[in-house]
Amino acid sequence: MKVWVDVFSNDEMVSDSYKSTVIFDDACLEVQAKYITKAGDGDIDIGAGNAFGGGAEEEVDESGGETVINVVEAHKLQECQLSKKDTMAMLKAYLKRVVGYLKENGKEDRVPGFKKGATDMIKLIMEKFDEMMIFTGENFDTEAGLAFSYTKDGETEPVFLFFNDGCKEVKF
């Protein structure tokens, strides 16, 4: 299993358990998430079937359950409420930090692609800002990587956007 960890906070952000695509000149990892029901006793309904038999979907007692997003629940992402102005200021500082990280780690050739792709990603985030949910890693380090989630037009499940160059892949 691969896990993407924020290079500044070392918070686990996402894993290869979800369908993902690298977009915006490889600067953005787009991850397809799902709404799941977390049962009152801490169990999580992951949908139809399981590895221990039965292909039928089990009924979940909705009375004690809570609907959550699987990526948020599994990686302990923390939602934060930010204004558009504050988000933009944080993103500018973060982009400078990532460029510095890339240069310090011998990845100078990646900087132009990151800058172009990150700019395109930020344009999307700002265009859809009113629909976006913003998350930090588990430690709520707002100077580290942020994750953005929204539901694409015509879709029912959310997608997440992560700055690919601000994460490192760790294999377990």
MONORMO-V707802 format. One record per residue. N is the residue number from 1. PHI is phi in radians with two decimals (999 if undefined). PSI is psi as a letter, one per 40 degrees, with the letter a starting at -180 (none if undefined). NEAR is the number of other C-alpha atoms within 12 Angstrom. Layout:
N/PHI/PSI/NEAR  N/PHI/PSI/NEAR
//
This chain:
1/999/h/12  2/-1.85/h/17  3/-2.19/h/24  4/-1.64/h/34  5/-2.00/h/33  6/-1.10/h/38  7/-1.24/e/30  8/-1.72/d/27  9/-1.75/e/23  10/1.10/e/24  11/-1.34/h/33  12/-1.25/h/38  13/-1.84/d/47  14/-2.89/i/46  15/-2.29/i/33  16/-1.43/e/26  17/-1.28/e/19  18/-2.06/i/26  19/-1.15/h/18  20/-2.44/i/23  21/-2.45/i/20  22/-1.66/h/22  23/-2.27/i/25  24/0.90/g/27  25/0.94/f/23  26/1.14/e/28  27/-1.51/e/32  28/-2.24/h/36  29/-1.74/h/37  30/-1.72/h/32  31/-2.12/h/35  32/-1.46/h/32  33/-1.91/i/34  34/-2.47/i/29  35/-1.43/h/24  36/-2.29/i/26  37/-1.81/h/27  38/-1.64/h/25  39/-1.16/i/21  40/-1.00/d/16  41/-1.59/e/15  42/1.69/e/14  43/-1.30/i/17  44/-2.07/h/26  45/-1.42/h/28  46/-1.70/e/25  47/1.92/a/20  48/-1.15/h/16  49/1.20/i/14  50/-2.76/i/13  51/-1.29/e/10  52/-1.87/f/8  53/1.93/i/10  54/1.25/h/11  55/-1.73/e/11  56/-1.43/i/12  57/-1.28/h/13  58/-1.39/i/18  59/-1.37/i/16  60/-1.95/h/22  61/-1.27/h/17  62/-1.20/d/17  63/-1.08/d/13  64/-1.85/e/15  65/-1.57/i/19  66/-2.33/h/22  67/-1.51/h/24  68/-2.33/i/25  69/-1.67/h/34  70/-0.99/d/31  71/-1.12/d/39  72/-1.12/d/34  73/-1.11/d/29  74/-1.21/d/27  75/-1.91/e/29  76/0.98/f/21  77/-1.19/i/34  78/-1.97/h/28  79/-1.31/i/27  80/-2.31/i/23  81/-1.78/h/20  82/-2.29/i/22  83/-1.32/i/16  84/-1.07/d/22  85/-1.11/d/13  86/-1.12/d/18  87/-1.08/d/29  88/-1.09/d/20  89/-1.10/d/17  90/-1.15/d/24  91/-1.17/d/33  92/-1.05/d/22  93/-1.12/d/19  94/-1.13/d/29  95/-1.05/d/33  96/-1.06/d/22  97/-1.12/d/24  98/-1.17/d/35  99/-1.03/d/29  100/-1.05/d/23  101/-1.07/d/25  102/-1.06/d/26  103/-1.13/d/18  104/-1.14/d/14  105/-1.86/f/17  106/1.21/f/12  107/-2.03/f/17  108/-0.99/d/18  109/-1.15/e/14  110/-1.49/e/26  111/-0.99/d/28  112/-1.05/d/22  113/-1.12/d/24  114/-1.10/d/34  115/-1.04/d/32  116/-1.15/d/21  117/-1.13/d/27  118/-1.12/d/36  119/-1.10/d/24  120/-1.13/d/22  121/-1.12/d/34  122/-1.14/d/34  123/-1.02/d/17  124/-1.08/d/23  125/-1.03/d/32  126/-1.25/d/24  127/-1.11/d/14  128/-1.81/e/20  129/-0.94/d/25  130/-1.16/e/18  131/-1.73/e/19  132/-1.40/i/30  133/-1.88/h/31  134/-2.02/h/36  135/-2.29/i/37  136/-1.93/i/40  137/-1.29/a/37  138/-0.98/d/28  139/-1.49/e/24  140/0.96/f/26  141/-1.51/h/24  142/-1.35/e/30  143/-1.63/e/27  144/-1.69/a/36  145/-1.19/i/45  146/-1.97/i/50  147/-2.04/i/47  148/-2.16/h/44  149/-2.32/h/35  150/-2.71/i/32  151/-1.87/h/27  152/-1.15/i/20  153/-0.96/h/11  154/1.43/e/8  155/-1.84/i/12  156/-2.04/e/13  157/-1.89/i/21  158/-1.35/i/30  159/-2.05/i/35  160/-2.02/i/42  161/-2.07/h/43  162/-2.13/i/44  163/-1.30/h/45  164/-1.04/d/41  165/-1.32/e/43  166/-1.65/e/42  167/-2.18/i/34  168/-2.12/i/29  169/-1.46/h/23  170/-2.13/h/19  171/-1.72/h/12  172/-1.99/none/9
//
